[in-house]
Amino acid sequence: MRVDLFDFDLPKERIALRPASPRDSARCLVVRGETLDDRIMRDLPEYLQPGDVLLFNDTRVIPARLTGRKGEGKVEVTLHLRVDDACWRAFARPGKKLAPGVVITFDGGLEATVTDKGEGGEVGLRFNRAGADLRAALETAGVMPLPPYIAAQRAPDAQDQDDYQTMFASREGAVAAPTAGLHFTPELLAAIAARGVKQVAVTLHVGAGTFLPVKVDDTAEHKMHREWGEVSAEAAATIAEARAKGGRVIAIGTTALRILETAARADGTVRAWAGETDIFITPGYRFQAVDLLVTNFHLPRSTLFMLVSAFAGLDVMRAAYEHAISTGYRFYSYGDGSLLYRAP
């Protein structure tokens, strides 16, 4: 498909620089075909039914943005995919002079050797620390990797350490937050549980590739970056039991949806699965496992706007975004959310 089909104009003032407080007071646009309802996230339980399953991503964001030096020059690095205990794939700027063998030094004695170069500023890095030692070093040398559309307007601060982490976060490895989960509070989860809705955790360690623009003219030419994820046997069994009884699966965020669709078979059953996924969902994709989607408002020409257009319909989502812009919804990671019903 032509990428320009997914373009739209967003006024800069619609980009949220801080989340709503409390989190579940954020606005929520309910999109059910051509019907649009303006609600807030706290109203979500009204749309759920006993026997449904709420699927959330339990990944935890690490301080993955680093500023180092190569000789006299500054190098900015954003980790995006863990290879092993000491090695990561990363995006580096400037990347042209980072040949294999070059050593980048960071604060606290942390160093990384470039192992190889990929496309678009991607490099392989082998650190001089591993495992828990590397994780501790990142706490000293790294900062919270705020998305570029926020970082361009303000610097990360101490408040982001909490704001840019969901209440579900438990498994470290993401370099971007699964932002639909930022809207949830203990009170909202309690109200959802009271409706007879089960809660299931899956994992997708979100990579920085989620923020990369689509630079090609046709979606068929775009290359997705890999991300590691897992659907446990327990999660797969809970989903199977709910669906057998007529329950629906509500994915909290595009990350939860993508890992579940990766693990789904052609007949709609979900298997236990772990590994790397580069699933790219565009209109025409046949969804196997997810019935409703809670998600934020995404960038124009992005793979995530393509995904929601595949889920609810391109014309439907263009109309929904036009409504959201004209009525003051806040966009992107710290912005408002939506509840999308899957198109027939």
C-alpha angles and dihedrals in degrees: 000000000000111000092217088069086074097051126112138157118256121188111233091235090065091068109100115225095185132028124251116270118250092028097228091056090077115117119260124203110206109210116194108162108297092342114102122188124187109219138139129253091254088068093062096103089064089068096049129087134209108271095031120128123226110210118201135174114242097194118133124217117238126204091265103159113092135180114206143156135246105193105308095339129093120235125195115206131188116189114219112165129029113223099178139326093299105022133075138172109234144175112238133192122232091020103165095087096042100103121173109281096033113131121219117199124210136182120292096030094294115149135179130197118211107238100180144342128241133180128297096021095309117147139173115239130196112196127210088234130057140197116345091358091058091046090053091048091053089057088061101037102031138067134205106283101235114190114267093247089061098034090054090061102039141003122255113262140182092278090063090062087074102023095056095052126079123227087244094058111128110126112070120221112085123114093192128041123248086239101195086069091060089079095065128100132178088255093054092047090050091053090049092050090050088060089061094255119146122221121221129185126217127171132232115162098217114223131211088249087083088077097048114113120239102247100179126087096230127047090225089069097052119106117211120213117238123253129188119239145160140204108194124220088246092054092047091050093049091050092047092050092049094048092048088058094047098263122147129231115232112193116209099215138348090274093061089046094050096050092047092049088049090055095044123103123222090262091058097255117133121226131198105266141170132178143073122321133191096176111165115195120198133159110299093043113129110226115221109180115017126078104175132020131207108200144149127246112278140212122274115260090014129137088239094057087049089053095051089045089054090049102046102015130273096250090046093052094045089054091045092051092047088053092046093051094046094048098047105257114166116240141219132006099344094031137097126293143228139213111222127196114211115253115245 
